[in-house]
Amino acid sequence: MSVIAEPPVPTIRARRGASHRFGRDPVGVIAAVVVAALVVLALIAPLLGLPDPTLVSLRDADQPPGPEHLLGTDAVGRDILSRLVWGSRTNLLGAALAVAVAVAVGLPSGLVAGYFGGWFDRVADWVNSLNMALPGIVVVLAVRSVTGPSVWIAMAVFGIVLAPAIFRLVRAAVQSVRGELYVDAARVSGLGDARIISRHVLTVVRAPIIIQVARLTGIAIGIQAGLEFLGVSDNTVPSWGNMLNEGFRRMALNPQLVLWPSLFIALTCMALILLGNSLRDALEDSGRRRTPHDRRRSPTTVPADTPADPAALLSVRQLHVGYGSGAEQVEVVRGIDLDVAPGEVLGLIGESGSGKTQTAFSVLGLLPDGGRVVRGSVVFDGREMTASSATERQRLRGVEIAYIPQEPMSNLDPTARIGHQLTTPLRVRLGLSAREAKTRALTLLEKVGIPDPEKAFGAYPHEISGGMAQRVLIAGAVSCNPRLLIADEPTTALDVTVQAEVLDLLRDLQAETGMSMIIVTHDFGVVADICDRVAVMQNGRIVETADTSAVFASPENEYTRRLVGSMLEGRPARRNPFGDPADPFADGGERR
């Protein structure tokens, strides 16, 4: 029995890569500097030699900024700068306490509830729902009436109020990953639950937790300042909220008393959110944005012995696609070559996991998270796609290169009507007016065989059948007259009758428009129906490329022979596309 390998654990090199990506993000660096400066100020406040923030000197009341008091004084002569710096200790520590309590309560309970489910999940969900139903401020005020005006007790209680925000986020993330195949494989291989959670599950919740912690820290700072502003905490302790309380009462006489604490609160909350976003991006960036370093590691030079075909619309040379990095990189496409001529239909066939969909995504520039073109060349209409920016590829998709995904019902937005999903690309990419886009969309729906285009135009995806949904996707794919259409298993989720209708539709559209097509499939019957040539993939490599008739008549590769044999063995004829294996078109019918 084969066991799926565990995803690699982040290495020192990967962590250094994250640091490098973070260092190249100016917003993140600036936010980190601001947060670090505030933390350092709070820590070294006793060493700065500032005036006592609680020292009252009526003789110095309401002094303007000057050499002795850089930001002036308040109504009782206390130094504003000193109170801001010392107040940062109170507010940052209070917020940190609240978030630490929230994480300590919400994270482990969310992990256990999401991973194991059962009675603990039900009980934890009920308790957290009850917690969320309680008015947090009222709870904190009630605790304050019992324990006294202690900011630390108030923020610890508020941390418990915030815990459901962590619990629900973690629980949902864990539930989404606990059924993944690699988690099941880890169980089969004998790994314990604790190791599976630490190795597989925590990496999933890392990114949302970073964002949530930054958000909750800002909320905790705001709530603490609000409580202090209302005067329900110890007003002898210097804090930003107490400064706001006094400043509001004397706003007409000394507006700067409100200005400075407001700026500190706003700046801190903004910096925390921006820092959280940047950290998340740096840690989770897995190839969606290519850096110059990535480009140096991913050369696109075409090998001299296999030049790109200048007559081909699409020419792929020595394409390698990998996931991960360094020694832990796994290649799923290993040096393939293929060409698609103008007006040609190429069948890319192979069993599941052979790399055919990854090849298609490489051409589209839409590899999933973690995937990247390691090396090789993808030339479309004379343009090197691997060296193109994301913006340049975006301009091509939908207009020059279109895509039909498999599983049509899951690729339509259930919240939007069919007409809206068809007209939006027409208006954005072709610049059509609303009326022109609707007219073209109705024409396309009629062309793809929708019986009542007007009704389908106003329907939601759940109101149409799977076959109609596939026709809608085809209409959307060809709406901008692409030159290359990539269809990924376009008939997999459909019954035999609808499969034949969809293939007839694709054949008619290709003949009408003259576009090139790549049909990604594992079904040789589909290949026989529509394709001019076939490229057979196995384990990330193309093992045979030939005309469709030649592949069925006399396949050269042993793997191809097994595939053809498995398709023909015991299979009823569908339009008898191949008849006698020695004469795939012996029935006299034309393939196209």
C-alpha positions in Angstrom: 0.0 0.0 0.0 1.4 3.4 -1.0 1.2 6.2 1.5 1.0 9.8 0.5 4.0 11.8 1.7 3.5 14.5 4.3 3.7 18.1 3.1 7.1 19.5 3.9 7.6 21.3 7.2 8.9 24.8 6.8 12.7 24.8 6.8 15.2 27.4 7.9 15.6 28.3 4.2 11.8 28.7 3.9 11.8 31.0 6.9 14.6 33.0 5.5 12.6 33.3 2.3 9.6 34.6 4.2 11.9 37.2 5.9 13.2 38.2 2.5 9.6 38.6 1.1 8.6 40.6 4.1 11.7 42.9 3.8 10.6 43.7 0.2 7.2 44.9 1.3 7.5 48.6 2.1 4.1 48.8 3.8 4.9 45.9 6.1 8.3 47.3 6.9 6.9 50.7 7.8 4.1 49.1 9.9 6.7 46.9 11.7 8.8 50.0 12.4 5.8 51.9 13.9 4.8 48.9 16.1 8.3 48.3 17.2 8.8 51.9 18.0 5.7 52.0 20.2 6.7 48.8 22.0 10.2 50.0 22.6 8.9 53.4 23.9 6.6 51.5 26.3 9.5 49.3 27.5 12.1 52.0 28.1 9.7 54.7 29.4 11.3 54.6 32.9 14.7 55.2 31.3 13.8 58.2 29.1 14.0 60.8 32.0 10.5 62.1 31.2 8.6 64.0 33.9 6.4 62.0 36.3 3.2 61.4 34.3 1.1 61.7 37.5 2.8 64.9 38.8 0.3 67.7 39.2 1.5 71.2 38.9 -1.3 73.8 38.6 1.3 76.5 38.0 2.2 74.7 34.7 -1.4 74.0 33.6 -2.3 74.2 29.9 1.2 75.1 28.8 1.8 75.2 25.0 4.6 73.0 23.5 8.0 74.2 24.4 11.5 73.1 25.4 10.5 72.0 28.8 7.3 70.3 27.7 7.6 69.2 24.1 3.9 68.6 23.6 2.7 71.0 26.4 0.8 70.1 29.5 -2.8 69.3 30.5 -5.3 71.1 32.7 -3.4 70.1 35.9 0.1 70.6 34.6 1.0 67.0 33.7 3.4 66.5 30.8 1.4 65.3 27.7 4.4 63.5 26.1 5.2 61.7 29.3 1.5 60.6 29.7 1.5 59.4 26.1 4.6 57.3 26.5 3.6 55.8 29.8 0.1 55.4 28.5 1.4 53.2 25.8 2.6 50.8 28.4 -0.9 50.5 29.9 -2.8 50.2 26.6 -0.4 47.9 24.8 0.0 45.6 27.8 -3.8 45.6 28.3 -4.5 44.7 24.7 -1.8 42.0 24.7 -3.3 40.5 27.8 -6.8 40.4 26.3 -5.5 38.8 23.0 -3.3 36.3 24.9 -6.3 35.2 26.9 -8.4 34.9 23.7 -5.8 32.9 21.9 -5.1 30.7 24.9 -8.8 29.8 25.2 -9.9 29.9 21.5 -7.0 28.2 19.7 -6.7 24.9 21.5 -10.5 24.5 21.9 -10.9 25.3 18.2 -8.2 22.8 17.2 -9.7 20.0 19.3 -13.3 20.8 18.3 -12.5 21.0 14.6 -10.3 18.0 14.4 -12.1 15.5 16.7 -15.7 16.8 16.5 -18.1 14.8 18.6 -19.4 15.9 21.9 -16.6 18.3 22.6 -17.3 20.1 19.4 -21.0 20.4 20.3 -20.3 21.6 23.8 -17.6 24.0 22.8 -19.8 25.5 20.0 -22.7 25.9 22.4 -20.5 27.6 25.0 -19.0 30.0 22.5 -22.4 30.8 21.0 -23.6 31.7 24.5 -20.4 33.8 25.0 -21.1 35.7 21.7 -24.7 36.3 22.8 -23.5 38.2 25.9 -22.9 41.9 25.6 -19.2 42.2 26.1 -19.1 45.7 27.5 -21.8 44.9 30.0 -19.9 41.9 31.2 -16.8 43.9 31.7 -18.7 46.6 33.6 -20.3 44.0 35.8 -16.9 42.5 36.6 -15.5 45.9 37.3 -18.3 46.6 39.8 -17.2 43.5 41.7 -13.4 43.6 41.4 -12.9 47.3 41.3 -11.3 49.6 38.6 -8.5 47.3 37.6 -7.6 47.6 34.0 -5.8 44.2 34.0 -8.8 42.2 35.3 -11.1 44.1 32.9 -8.9 43.2 29.9 -8.5 39.6 31.0 -12.3 39.3 31.1 -12.6 41.0 27.7 -10.1 38.4 26.4 -12.6 35.7 27.3 -15.3 37.6 25.5 -13.0 37.7 22.4 -12.2 34.0 22.5 -15.1 32.9 20.2 -13.6 35.0 17.4 -10.5 32.8 17.6 -12.4 29.6 18.3 -14.8 29.8 15.3 -12.0 30.8 12.9 -9.7 27.9 13.9 -12.6 25.4 14.0 -13.8 26.3 10.5 -10.2 26.1 9.1 -9.5 22.7 10.7 -12.8 21.3 9.6 -12.0 22.3 6.0 -8.7 20.3 6.1 -9.3 17.3 8.4 -10.8 15.3 5.5 -8.0 15.9 3.1 -6.3 12.9 1.6 -2.9 13.7 3.0 -4.4 13.8 6.5 -6.0 10.4 6.0 -2.6 9.2 4.6 -0.9 10.4 7.7 -3.3 8.5 9.9 -2.8 5.4 7.9 1.0 5.7 8.2 0.6 5.6 12.0 1.1 9.2 13.0 -0.6 10.3 16.2 -3.3 12.9 16.3 -1.0 15.4 18.1 1.7 15.1 15.4 -0.9 15.4 12.6 -2.4 18.6 14.2 1.0 20.2 14.7 2.4 19.2 11.3 -0.6 19.5 9.0 -3.3 21.5 10.7 -1.5 24.3 12.4 -0.1 25.5 9.1 -3.6 25.9 7.8 -4.7 28.1 10.7 -1.5 30.2 10.8 -2.5 32.8 8.2 -6.0 33.5 9.5 -4.8 33.6 13.1 -2.2 36.2 12.2 -4.8 38.5 10.7 -7.3 37.8 13.5 -4.8 38.5 16.2 -3.9 41.9 14.6 -7.5 42.8 14.3 -8.4 41.8 17.9 -5.4 43.7 19.2 -6.7 46.8 17.6 -10.2 46.1 19.0 -8.8 45.6 22.5 -6.9 48.9 22.3 -10.1 50.6 21.2 -12.3 49.0 23.9 -9.8 49.7 26.7 -9.5 53.3 25.6 -13.3 53.5 25.5 -13.7 52.1 29.0 -11.1 54.6 30.2 -12.9 57.4 28.3 -16.1 56.5 30.1 -14.2 56.8 33.4 -14.9 53.2 34.6 -11.2 52.4 35.1 -8.5 53.7 37.4 -8.1 57.4 36.3 -4.9 57.7 38.3 -3.1 55.4 35.8 -1.7 57.3 32.7 -3.4 55.9 29.6 -4.7 57.1 26.2 -8.3 56.6 27.2 -7.9 58.8 30.4 -6.3 61.4 28.2 -9.2 61.3 25.9 -11.6 61.7 28.8 -9.9 64.8 30.0 -9.4 66.2 26.5 -13.1 65.8 25.6 -14.1 67.8 28.7 -11.7 70.6 27.8 -11.9 70.4 24.0 -12.8 74.1 23.6 -9.9 75.3 25.7 -7.2 72.9 24.7 -7.9 70.8 21.6 -4.5 69.1 21.6 -5.5 67.1 24.6 -7.8 65.1 22.3 -5.5 65.2 19.2 -2.4 63.3 20.5 -4.1 60.3 22.2 -6.4 60.0 19.1 -3.4 59.9 16.8 -1.6 57.3 18.9 -4.7 55.0 19.0 -5.4 55.4 15.2 -1.7 54.9 14.3 -1.3 51.8 16.4 -4.4 50.1 15.1 -3.6 50.9 11.5 0.0 49.7 11.9 -1.2 46.4 13.5 -3.6 45.6 10.7 -1.0 46.4 8.0 1.7 44.4 9.8 -0.6 41.4 10.2 -1.4 41.5 6.4 2.2 41.7 5.5 3.3 38.9 7.8 0.5 36.7 6.5 1.5 37.4 2.9 5.2 36.8 3.6 4.5 33.5 5.4 1.9 32.2 3.0 3.3 33.4 -0.3 3.8 30.3 -2.3 4.5 31.3 -5.8 1.5 33.5 -6.8 3.8 36.5 -7.1 7.2 35.8 -8.7 10.1 37.8 -7.4 13.3 38.4 -9.4 14.9 35.6 -7.4 12.2 33.3 -8.6 12.9 34.3 -12.2 16.6 33.6 -11.8 15.7 30.1 -10.5 13.2 29.6 -13.3 15.0 30.2 -16.6 12.8 30.3 -19.7 15.5 29.7 -22.3 14.4 27.2 -24.9 17.0 24.4 -25.4 18.8 24.7 -28.7 17.9 21.1 -29.8 14.2 21.6 -29.4 13.3 25.1 -30.7 9.7 26.4 -30.5 7.7 25.8 -33.6 7.2 29.2 -35.2 4.1 28.0 -37.1 2.4 26.8 -33.9 -0.1 29.0 -32.0 1.1 27.4 -28.7 4.5 25.8 -28.3 5.7 24.3 -25.0 9.3 23.2 -24.6 10.9 21.4 -21.7 8.2 22.5 -19.2 8.9 21.6 -15.6 6.2 22.4 -12.9 7.1 21.9 -9.3 5.6 22.4 -5.8 7.7 23.3 -2.8 11.2 24.6 -2.9 14.8 23.4 -2.5 15.4 19.8 -1.6 11.7 19.3 -0.8 10.5 20.4 -4.3 8.3 17.9 -6.0 8.0 18.1 -9.8 4.6 17.1 -11.3 5.4 18.0 -14.9 8.8 16.8 -16.1 10.1 18.4 -19.3 7.3 18.0 -21.7 7.1 19.3 -25.3 3.9 19.9 -27.2 2.6 22.1 -30.0 -0.9 23.3 -31.0 -1.3 24.6 -34.6 -3.9 27.2 -35.5 -7.3 25.5 -35.8 -6.0 22.2 -34.4 -7.7 20.2 -31.6 -5.1 18.5 -29.4 -6.1 15.8 -26.9 -4.1 15.7 -23.7 -4.8 12.4 -22.2 -3.6 10.4 -19.3 -4.8 8.8 -16.0 -5.5 10.9 -12.9 -2.2 12.4 -11.5 -0.4 12.3 -14.8 0.1 16.1 -14.9 -2.2 17.0 -17.7 -4.3 19.6 -15.7 -1.1 21.0 -14.3 0.2 21.5 -17.8 -3.0 23.3 -18.8 -2.8 25.6 -15.7 0.8 26.4 -16.6 -0.3 27.6 -20.0 -3.0 29.7 -18.4 -0.7 31.0 -15.6 -3.1 29.7 -13.0 -1.2 27.1 -11.0 -2.6 26.4 -7.6 -1.0 27.7 -4.4 2.6 26.4 -4.1 3.0 25.6 -7.8 5.4 27.3 -10.2 7.1 26.8 -13.5 10.5 25.6 -12.5 12.0 26.0 -16.0 11.0 25.7 -19.6 9.2 27.7 -22.2 5.6 28.4 -23.0 5.2 30.5 -26.2 1.8 31.7 -27.2 1.5 33.5 -30.6 5.2 34.4 -30.4 5.0 35.6 -26.8 7.0 34.0 -24.0 4.4 33.4 -21.3 6.7 32.3 -18.5 8.4 35.7 -18.6 5.1 37.7 -18.7 3.8 39.5 -15.7 0.6 38.6 -14.0 -1.1 41.7 -15.6 0.0 40.6 -19.1 -1.3 37.1 -18.6 -4.6 38.5 -17.2 -5.0 40.5 -20.4 -4.8 37.3 -22.5 -7.1 35.1 -20.4 -10.6 35.2 -21.6 -9.8 37.0 -24.8 -6.9 35.2 -26.4 -6.9 32.0 -24.2 -10.2 30.7 -22.6 -10.8 27.9 -20.2 -13.7 25.5 -19.6 -13.4 23.9 -16.2 -14.8 20.5 -15.1 -17.7 20.2 -12.7 -19.8 23.0 -14.1 -22.2 23.5 -11.2 -19.3 24.3 -8.8 -17.8 26.8 -11.2 -20.8 29.1 -11.4 -21.4 31.6 -8.7 -24.6 30.4 -6.9 -25.4 34.0 -5.7 -25.5 35.6 -9.2 -27.8 35.1 -12.2 -26.5 33.4 -15.3 -27.0 36.6 -17.3 -24.8 38.7 -14.9 -22.0 36.1 -15.0 -22.1 36.1 -18.8 -22.4 39.9 -19.4 -19.8 41.1 -16.9 -16.8 39.7 -18.9 -18.3 41.1 -22.1 -18.6 44.6 -20.6 -15.2 44.5 -18.9 -13.1 42.8 -21.6 -14.8 44.0 -24.8 -16.2 47.3 -23.6 -19.8 46.5 -24.6 -22.7 48.4 -23.2 -25.2 46.7 -21.0 -27.7 46.3 -23.9 -25.0 45.0 -26.3 -23.7 42.6 -23.7 -27.2 41.2 -23.0 -27.8 40.7 -26.8 -24.6 38.9 -27.3 -25.1 36.7 -24.2 -28.6 35.7 -25.4 -27.1 34.9 -28.8 -24.4 32.8 -27.2 -26.9 30.9 -25.1 -29.0 30.2 -28.2 -25.8 29.1 -30.1 -24.8 26.6 -27.4 -28.3 25.0 -27.5 -30.1 26.5 -24.5 -33.8 26.0 -25.4 -35.0 29.2 -23.7 -32.2 31.7 -23.6 -34.3 34.4 -21.9 -35.3 32.1 -19.1 -31.7 30.8 -18.6 -30.4 34.4 -18.7 -32.5 35.3 -15.7 -32.0 32.0 -13.8 -29.6 31.1 -10.9 -27.2 28.2 -11.4 -29.3 25.9 -9.1 -32.3 26.4 -11.4 -30.6 24.7 -14.4 -29.3 21.2 -15.1 -25.7 20.1 -15.1 -25.8 19.8 -18.9 -27.1 23.4 -19.3 -24.5 24.6 -16.8 -21.8 23.1 -18.9 -23.3 24.9 -22.0 -23.3 28.2 -20.0 -19.6 27.7 -19.2 -18.9 27.0 -22.9 -20.8 30.1 -23.9 -18.8 32.2 -21.4 -15.5 30.7 -22.6 -16.1 31.5 -26.3 -17.9 34.9 -25.6 -14.8 36.9 -26.3 -13.7 34.9 -29.4 -10.5 33.3 -28.0 -7.9 31.9 -30.3 -7.1 29.0 -27.9 -9.7 27.1 -25.8 -8.6 24.8 -23.1 -11.3 22.4 -21.9 -10.5 20.4 -18.8 -12.5 17.2 -18.6 -15.5 19.0 -20.2 -17.8 15.9 -20.1 -16.7 14.2 -16.9 -19.7 15.2 -14.7 -22.3 14.6 -17.4 -24.3 11.5 -18.5 -23.5 9.8 -21.8 -26.3 11.6 -23.8 -25.3 15.0 -22.6 -21.6 14.2 -23.2 -22.3 13.5 -26.8 -24.3 16.8 -27.1 -21.5 18.8 -25.5 -18.9 17.3 -27.8 -21.0 18.0 -30.8 -21.3 21.6 -29.6 -17.5 22.0 -29.1 -16.9 20.5 -32.6 -19.4 22.9 -34.2 -18.0 25.9 -32.4 -14.4 25.0 -33.3 -15.4 24.5 -37.0 -17.3 27.8 -37.0 -14.6 30.0 -35.3 -11.4 28.2 -36.3 -10.0 28.4 -32.8 -7.5 25.9 -31.5 -8.4 23.6 -28.7 -6.7 21.5 -26.0 -9.0 18.8 -24.6 -7.7 17.6 -21.3 -9.3 14.2 -20.6 -8.8 10.6 -19.5 -11.5 9.3 -22.0 -10.3 8.0 -25.3 -13.8 8.1 -26.5 -13.7 11.9 -26.3 -10.4 11.9 -28.1 -11.8 9.8 -30.9 -14.8 12.1 -31.3 -13.1 15.5 -31.6 -9.3 15.5 -31.5 -6.9 15.8 -34.5 -3.8 14.7 -32.5 -3.2 13.1 -29.1 -0.4 13.7 -26.5 -0.4 10.9 -23.9 1.0 11.8 -20.5 2.3 9.5 -17.8 3.9 10.5 -14.5 4.4 14.1 -15.7 5.9 13.2 -19.0 4.5 12.9 -22.5 5.2 9.4 -23.7 3.6 9.5 -27.1 2.3 12.1 -29.5 0.6 11.2 -32.8 -2.4 11.7 -35.0 -5.5 10.3 -33.4 -6.1 7.6 -36.0 -2.4 6.4 -35.7 -2.7 6.2 -31.9 -5.8 3.9 -32.1 -4.5 1.9 -35.0 -0.9 1.2 -33.8 0.1 2.9 -30.5 3.8 2.7 -30.0 4.2 3.2 -26.3 3.3 0.3 -23.9 1.4 2.7 -21.6 -0.6 4.0 -24.5 -1.4 0.5 -25.6 -2.7 -0.3 -22.1 -4.8 2.8 -22.0 -6.4 2.1 -25.4 -7.0 -1.5 -24.5 -8.6 -0.5 -21.2 -10.9 1.9 -23.0 -11.9 -0.6 -25.7 -12.3 -3.7 -23.5 -15.9 -4.3 -22.8 -17.0 -0.8 -23.9 -20.1 -0.4 -26.0 -19.7 1.6 -29.1 -20.6 5.3 -28.9 -21.2 6.3 -32.5 -18.7 3.4 -32.9 -15.8 6.0 -33.1 -13.0 3.4 -33.3 -14.7 0.2 -34.5 -12.0 -2.4 -35.0 -8.9 -1.4 -32.9 -6.8 -2.0 -36.0 -9.0 0.5 -37.9 -10.3 3.1 -35.5 -12.6 4.7 -38.1 -13.8 1.6 -39.8 -17.4 2.6 -39.5 -16.9 5.2 -42.2 -17.9 8.1 -40.0 -15.8 11.1 -39.8 -14.2 12.1 -36.5 -14.8 15.8 -37.0 
